[in-house]
Amino acid sequence: MSTIIETLVQIASDASIQKPKEIEQLLVSNNVDKLIATAILNKDIISLERKLDVCPDIVCIFVQPKDDEPAEQEEDEEQDKNTEKNISVINF
């Protein structure tokens, strides 16, 4: 597999290897498997990933931690309720 990666790096970094015939020559000279070479020549990323057994999916999950203390908004709401009660008592 390292030969395949090195070959892909060489294709990407060498400006003289751009035409399909040049790429094919490089693949043959590096003894790259025919199925993988075909996938590279056809620019078939899915087939190449399957042949190389690459798992490109990355999953990220965010979990919000539980707070031990009430949030400021909750505290503000409680203070507003207490203020309303105090006003009601005064105005009766």
C-alpha positions as CSV (number, residue, x, y, z in Angstrom):
1,M,0.0,0.0,0.0
2,S,2.9,2.4,0.6
3,T,3.9,2.0,-3.0
4,I,0.4,3.2,-4.1
5,I,0.6,6.2,-1.7
6,E,4.1,7.1,-2.9
7,T,2.9,6.8,-6.5
8,L,-0.1,9.1,-5.8
9,V,2.2,11.6,-4.2
10,Q,4.5,11.4,-7.1
11,I,1.6,12.0,-9.6
12,A,0.4,15.0,-7.5
13,S,3.8,16.6,-7.0
14,D,5.4,16.1,-10.5
15,A,4.0,18.5,-13.1
16,S,5.4,16.4,-16.0
17,I,3.1,13.5,-15.1
18,Q,-0.3,14.8,-16.1
19,K,-1.4,12.9,-19.2
20,P,-3.1,9.5,-18.7
21,K,-0.3,7.7,-20.7
22,E,2.4,9.1,-18.4
23,I,0.4,8.2,-15.4
24,E,-0.2,4.7,-16.7
25,Q,3.6,4.3,-17.4
26,L,4.3,5.3,-13.8
27,L,1.7,2.9,-12.4
28,V,3.2,0.0,-14.5
29,S,6.8,0.9,-13.5
30,N,5.8,1.0,-9.8
31,N,4.0,-2.4,-10.1
32,V,0.6,-1.0,-8.9
33,D,-2.2,-3.6,-9.0
34,K,-4.2,-3.4,-12.3
35,L,-7.6,-2.8,-10.5
36,I,-6.1,0.1,-8.5
37,A,-4.3,1.5,-11.5
38,T,-7.6,1.5,-13.4
39,A,-9.3,3.3,-10.6
40,I,-6.6,5.9,-10.5
41,L,-6.7,6.4,-14.3
42,N,-10.5,6.7,-14.3
43,K,-10.3,9.0,-11.3
44,D,-12.8,6.7,-9.6
45,I,-12.3,7.7,-5.9
46,I,-15.0,5.3,-4.6
47,S,-13.4,2.3,-6.2
48,L,-9.9,3.4,-5.0
49,E,-11.2,3.8,-1.4
50,R,-12.7,0.4,-1.5
51,K,-9.5,-1.2,-2.9
52,L,-7.4,0.5,-0.3
53,D,-9.9,-0.1,2.5
54,V,-10.0,3.5,3.4
55,C,-12.6,4.8,5.8
56,P,-13.0,8.5,5.0
57,D,-15.9,9.2,7.3
58,I,-15.2,11.2,10.3
59,V,-17.9,11.7,12.9
60,C,-18.0,14.4,15.5
61,I,-20.5,14.5,18.4
62,F,-21.0,17.3,20.8
63,V,-22.5,16.5,24.2
64,Q,-23.5,19.4,26.4
65,P,-22.3,18.8,30.0
66,K,-24.8,18.9,32.8
67,D,-24.5,22.0,35.0
68,D,-24.7,21.6,38.7
69,E,-25.5,25.2,39.1
70,P,-28.6,26.8,37.6
71,A,-27.9,29.1,34.6
72,E,-27.9,32.8,35.0
73,Q,-31.1,33.1,32.9
74,E,-32.9,30.8,35.3
75,E,-31.7,32.8,38.2
76,D,-32.9,36.0,36.5
77,E,-36.3,34.5,35.9
78,E,-36.6,33.5,39.6
79,Q,-35.7,37.0,40.7
80,D,-38.3,38.4,38.3
81,K,-41.0,36.1,39.8
82,N,-40.0,37.1,43.3
83,T,-40.1,40.8,42.3
84,E,-43.6,40.3,40.8
85,K,-44.8,38.6,44.1
86,N,-43.4,41.4,46.2
87,I,-45.1,44.0,44.0
88,S,-48.4,42.1,44.3
89,V,-48.1,42.0,48.0
90,I,-47.4,45.8,48.3
91,N,-50.3,46.7,45.8
92,F,-52.8,44.2,47.1
